[in-house]
Amino acid sequence: MRLKPDINIKSIYDINIFNLKACEIEAIFFDLDSTVMRSKSGVFEPKMLEFLARLQNHFKLAIISNNKNEDYINKARAQVKFPVIGRAAKPDTKVLLKTCEEMKVNPRNCAFVGDRPLTDILCAKRACMFSILVDSISCDEEKKVVRFVRFLERLSIKK
Ligand SMILES: [Mg+2]
């Protein structure tokens, strides 16, 4: 099943550095909205910035977002010390694979972390990356219809 992630964890903070190292992961790509930043907030929480900085001691990092708002992406970019790329058009893999080339990493040695099976996980799988599905960090603020779509999406990844 192409939408089924390699692993499914509740919280992004449960990412295990040791396990990823053991799988020869060299780079981690993240979705932006609802994965590492609360949707539409434009600001990383301090705890997330600390966590990303800790990961950066072990892996190359980049954020790959479908967000098309240049100002929003620039604002996110100013808060971290690794690439933040917008307009990625996931599940298309072109932008993700181009970023891999620029970062000089083989997609097979990369992990992708995201909150959406239909965009993030499908993109990761098409790019032959290790895929990690996390729960949305904005779910308490999401509209009912968004939560319902998430529910359906996640039903589709169950066997
Ligand atoms: Mg997202």
Residues whose N, C-alpha, C, O or C-beta is under 5 A from the ligand:
A	BS01	MG	D31 L32 D33 S34 T35 D115
